[in-house]
Amino acid sequence: MGSEGGDVLAIRASQVSSELARVRQRGLGNLEKRSHNQEPVKAEKLTRLADKLNEIRQLRLHGRDALIRRILLDCIAAYKDRGNETEADLLRLLFFDPDPPHRRTPRDLLRLAQKRYGPDDAQRFADMRRDLFGRFGTFLIAYVQESVEEVGHSQIATNPDIFILSPDFWPSGGTRDLTGVWRSHYAYRSSSRDNQQFESDAHYLVLKQNGDSLVAESLPNVEGSYVRLLLQVDGSIASGTWTERTSPTKYYRGATYHGVIQMVVDPRGRRLKGKWLGFDTEFNIQVGDWTLTWLEGAIDETTLKKYAKKV
């Protein structure tokens, strides 16, 4: 894919995953090591992502080791903040010595990580790492893309050196699967309070996809409110209806509202952003922004418990 003024750089999650494995095996600090039986580690895509992060954040880091070290530290921390505590801790242990004076080798770190987090069987632990690097590679690309967008360079037409994801980003052979846990919030104006604008309380939604149909329902929260979205996806557009039962203890005292909604699915499938339309307490038609932000793809019972009553 290209655009006027330059080429768009396509980075595949599978490529980043493979490069993460190579970096782990060699060890940070040794990526440029050259000997009679070793060449510098090939990690072109990971280096490109790290360089982009360095550029947009004006970190002024020099050298591939420093760049990759920084992107791993930042992304592992962000991965943990988004609810992946155990996986983030495992990733950190695979790449970073928890007790630097010991200067453990990559093999030592691997053994320590397996002892703390992995199954005893070496092959099962290898499979576990491969799957983890796949998920983290996907997250890492999305993290850099989000960082690009934060500084206002999200328009490919005017800023062509923007990362896009090749089809293998999507886990099911090129079809987007939006199933997972999402954070939801929207903006609204209250006609009964001088038309002031407010931000809704955040909800964590479990979204399930069946073909082009999406059903997203909020997990239990401390306020006792409930949100449900029924959407149909057509290309990059998701359209449908919404329903909200408000908190019984807050201003709207458990009232139920509903309306229609249309959202744009971003190319990474990690954000849905659009507009809702519906009636208010005085039966005026209101409109406002609504955003869903992807947190993780798992929807098993253990994962959902992490988000229930979190807000």
N, C-alpha and C positions, 0 to 999 in steps of 0.2 A: 504494500500500500504506500502511496506517495502523495505529496501535496506540494503546492507551489512554494519554492524556497528551500526545499530539502526533502529528505526521506524520513518517513516515520519508522522509528525503530521498533520492531516486533520482538518481544521477548517471551519465550514460552516458559510456563511454570516448570515443565519437565526439564528444561535446560538448567534452570536455576537450582532445581533439586539435585541434579547430577553434580553441579559445581559445588554445592554445599557439602556433598559427600566427599569430594576430592579435597576441599579445604580442610574439613575435619580430619581426614586421614593424614594430611601433611602437617597440620597444626599451624595456627596463627603465629607469625614471626618467622616461618620457614617457607613462605609461599614462593619466594624468589630463589630459593636454594638450588644451586646447580653443582653436580658432582659427576663422577664417571658413570653413574647409573641413574641420575636424577636430572630432570629438567624443571624449570619453574612451573608451578601448577597452572593449568589452563582453566581460567574462570572469567572469560570475556564478559558474559552477561551480568554476572554478579558485580564485576568491577564497574561495568557501565552504570548499573543501578546505584552503586556506591558513589561514583563520580557525580551523578546527577544530584544525589542528596547533598553531597559536599558543595556543589555549585549553588543550588537554590537556597541553602542555609548559610552560605558564606562561611563555612567552617575553616577554610584555608588549610586543610590537611594535605600532606604530601606523601606519596608512596602508596602502593597498592595494599600493603599490610595494614597501614593506618586507616585507609578508606574502608576496607572490608571489616576491620575490627569495629569501627564506629557504626557502620550500618547494622551489623549483627547486634551490637549492644542496644541500639535504639529500637530495632524491630523486635527483639526478644522482650524488651520492657513493654512495648506497646501490645505485643501478643498476650502478655500476662495481664495487662490492664483490661483487656477485652474478654477476660474470663477464662483464659487458658493457663491457669497457674501451674499445674503439674507438667504440662508439655513444655512450657517456657522454662521451668526449672531444669528439666532434662536437657533442653537445647543449650542452656547456659553452661551446664556441666560438660557437655560434649565439646564445647569450643573454648571454655575459659576455666583455668585452674582456680578452684575456690580458695586455695591457699598458695598465692603466687611464689613465695620463697622456695617452695618445694620444686617448682618448675617440672611438673609432671609431663611425660611424653603423651602424645595423642593416644597411644595404646593404653597407658595408665589411666587416662581420663575415661576411655571407653570402658575399661573394667570397673572403674568407680561408678560410672553412670549405670551400668548393668546391675551392679550390686544394689544400688539405691532404687532404681526405677524399673528395671527390665526383668523379663523372665530369665530363668537360669539357662534355658536352651539358647545356644549362640545363634542358630538360624532364625528362631522366632524373634530374637532381639534385633537381628539384622533387618528382618521384615518390618518390625516396629519402627526402626529408624527410617527406613525407606518411605514408609507411609507418612511419618512425621515430617520428613524433609519435603515431601510433596505438598502437604498442607501449608507448611511454613513458607515454601517457595511461592505459593499462590498469594499468601498474606503479604510477603515481602514486596512483591510487585505492586499489589494494591496499595501498600503503605507509601511507596515512593510516588505512585500516581496521586494519592491524596495530598501528599506534600507539595507536589507540583501545582495542584489545583488551589491549595491554600495561598499560594503566592500569585495567583491570577494568571497562570499559564496553561489553562485547560483547553484553549481553543486551538485545535490542530491547524486550522486554516491560517492562523497568524503566528503560531508557534509550532512548527512542524516537528521539532525534535521531542515528541511526546511519546510515552510508552503506550502501546496497545497490546492486548493479549491475543495470542494466536488461539485457534480453536481448541487446542488441547488444554487450555485453561479450564474449560467446562468438563466436569468429571464424566459425563456420559456421551463421549464420542462426538463432541461438537454441539450438543444441545445444552442450552443453559438450564441448570437446575438451581432454582432459587430456594429450595427447601433449607430451613435452618432457623436459627434464632436471630431476630431483628429487634432493633431499638426504634420505637415509634414516638414521634412528637409532631404537633401541629400548632399553628397559630390561629387565633380567633379574636373577633371583637364582640364585646358584651353590650348589647343594646340597653340592657337594664342597669348598666354601670357607665353611663355617659359615653358609650361607644369606645371605651378603652380597649386597647389591644393587649392580649394575654398570650402566654405560651402554655400549652397543655402540660399536665404532668406526663412524664415519660412512662411508656409502657414497654415491657418486653413481650414480643409476640413470637409464637411458634408458627412458622409458615410452612405449609405443605403444598407441594406442587403435584398435580396429576395432569400430564399433558400440558395444555395451555391454560388450565384452571389453577388458580391460587386461592387458598383459604388461609387466612392469618387470624389467630385468636390470641388475645392477651393472656399471659400467665397470671396467677393470683398475685395481687399486690397489696400493700399495707393500707391503701386508701379504699379498697373495695370496689374500684371502678372496673369497667370491662369494655374492650374494644374488639370489633370483628370486622374484617375486610373480606369481601368476595370479589375476585378480580379475574379477568380474562386477558391473556397476553397475546398481542398481535405485533410481531416484530419487537420493536423497542418500546411499545406503548402498552401499559396495563390500565384497563378501564373496569369500573364496576361500582359497587356500593359499599357503604360503611354504616356501622351501627355503633353507638356508644351508650353505655349505661353509666352515668356519672357517679361519683362517690356519694354514698348516703350521708357522709359527715361533712361535706364541703358545700360550697355556695349553691349548687344546683340540686342538692338533696336527693340524689338517686334518679333524677329525671333521665329519660331515654330519648336520644336524638338519632336521626339517620339521614342519609343523603347519598349523593353520587360522588365519584372520585375518578380522576384520571392522572396517571403518573408516567414519567419517563424512566425506563430501566437503563442505568448507565452501562457502558460497554463491558465493564468488569462484572456486572451483576451483583455489585456490592452496595448499591444505593438506588432507591426508588424515590423520586422527588416529583411533586406535582401539586394539584389543587383539589380541594374538596369543595362541595357546594351543599348547603342544607339550610333548614329553617332554624330560627332561634326562639327564645321564650316568648317573643311578641309576634311570632309567625312572619318575620321578615326573612328574606332569603339572604344568607351570608355566604362568603367565599373566603378561603384562606389557604396558606401553604401547608403541605403535609409531607413529611420526610420519613422514610424508613432506611435505617442503616444496618447493614449486615454485621453480625458479630461472630457467628460460627455456624458450620454446616450440620453439626450433630444435633439430633433431637431425641436422643435416648433419655431414659428416666433420670439418670445421674446428671446429665447436662442440664435438663430442665429444672432440676432442683436448685441448681446454682443461681438461677435467675428468678425463681418464684420468691415473692415477698422481698425482692431486692430493692424495689422502689415503692 
